Structures are given as structure tokens and as C-alpha cells.
Amino acid sequence: MEKKKPTEGKSMLDQLPPRMAFWSGVVLSGGVLFALGFVILLVMMFKGVAMTSPDSDGKTSLFGGKDKVEDVVDANNKNTAVAKPDTVAQPQAAGSVNLDELTNVRGEGELTIVEFSDPECPFCKRFHGTMQEVLGDYDGKVRWAYKHFPLTSLHRKAEREAVALECAAEQDKFWDYADELYDRTPSNDGLADDELFSMADDLGLDRGQFDDCLESDKYLDKVRAEASEAQKLGGTGTPFSVLVDNEGNILEALPGALPYATVSQLLDENL
């Protein structure tokens, strides 16, 4: 029978001097931990776990979120903005809305849903369809008023698109343009700038007037003033809407992209 040599059956570390074996073990353990952490990070990324969460000033910082990124940044909650907008506690809107200053209003009725919206927000895109359905079912009972609330720290294109909406309103095409914009945009800055002009052509707008209006940022102050109003009323994310009576008093706050059934119930309770 062949005998084993003295070193056979021993690991590489066993064959090293004690001091070198110790440090080799440290390096090897560190490498294993690094590899394990890298694998966990990849799994988190592929599963959609957010790597950002808002600070107290509304900006995002690394390594704090719990939900998907789009849920974090567009959530409508109080201060932490880490939950989905459809599941958070309802914000307490304060104040009133001057009905005489509403410019983009659709429908007729004793109640008005005033929506503060961001055209590049995916939840606003969803809620736009909900409001179209609401207006059809509550014809003569409920009005829909649109105001601007572009989240510029998240959607760099939203403010320009809000101005484009006002330029269309200048030619009495606000709602036609809004419906087309929300239908075309994939959200989250996915709408190409050329589409703003293509929609103007498709809707028969005077392109010279529209182009001059858009490029001059003619309505930028109006857009920013309405965004400031949303925040004063308690809005912390988009869409943020309030239900008001015929005197502008706020009856309910509507946080996020509420489903049709929820909006319908709120309306029925207040009609």
C-alpha cells in the first residue's frame, strides 16, 4: 500500500507558517463577505428594492428606502414618503380654493375636484384616466379643475410640459392637449420634447403662437405659483387633489392616485 506523504490531506492554510496562515485567513474571510454582499446588492436591485429614500427636506439620499423607487418618489404621505400613495394615511388639507381663479375647468357641478398634477408622474397618468371616468358618471354634479404641481427634483421635463399645457389653453385646447399628453407620455421623463410640438400640430394649434409661448416660458410663473399653492394646502406629492364645495371650502383631501371606487364613494358622501 502506498503511504501518504506528510503534507497530503492538509489544506493550503495548514501548510503555511502560523502568522502567514492567520493573515491569509483574514483576507479570505473578507473576500467571502465582500462577494456575499455584492450578491445581495444585485438581488435587491433586480427585485426593485429602492436604494434611495427622501431626507427631511424632500431630497433623496442613499440606502434608506423600502419600496420601489417610483413608489418612493411619488408617494403622497406626510413627511417620510416611503409608502405607496394608495395606501398611506390621508393628508389633512387646510385652507380653501378661490374658485374665481380657476382657469382650466372641465364639467359642471356643485362640487369641484381640484387636482394638482405633474405630467411626468406615473400616478398622475393613472389618475387622469380615473378622473375622465368620474366626470362621465357625475356629469352635471362634479367639476374637474386642473392645477400644476411639477416635481422638478424628480421630473426635469414636467415644468416645461406644464407650460406647454398653458400654451394650449391659450388657444382653448387645454383639455384636448392634456388628454393627449397623458395618453402619450410613458412618464418619468419618458416623453420626447418633439412630442410637445407634434401634439400641437395634431390638435390644429397655431404653431407660431404655440412655439413662441412655449419657448418664452410665458406661463412659468403661473405654474410655480400653483405648485406653491399645492404645498400650502398640504400637498407633499402627486397627484394631490382636494374636493371643494361651491364656495371653495375643502371637504376632503384625495391623496395619490385613488381608484374610481374610492373617489365615487367620497363624492356620494358629499353630494
PyMOL commands that set and color helices and strands:
alter all, ss='L'
color gray80, all
select helices_A, chain A and resi 13-15+18-46+69-73+99-101+122-137+158-169+174-184+194-202+207-215+220-233+260-270
alter helices_A, ss='H'
color red, helices_A
select strands_A, chain A and resi 52-54+60-62+105-106+111-117+142-148+240-244+250-255
alter strands_A, ss='S'
color yellow, strands_A
deselect
rebuild
show_as cartoon
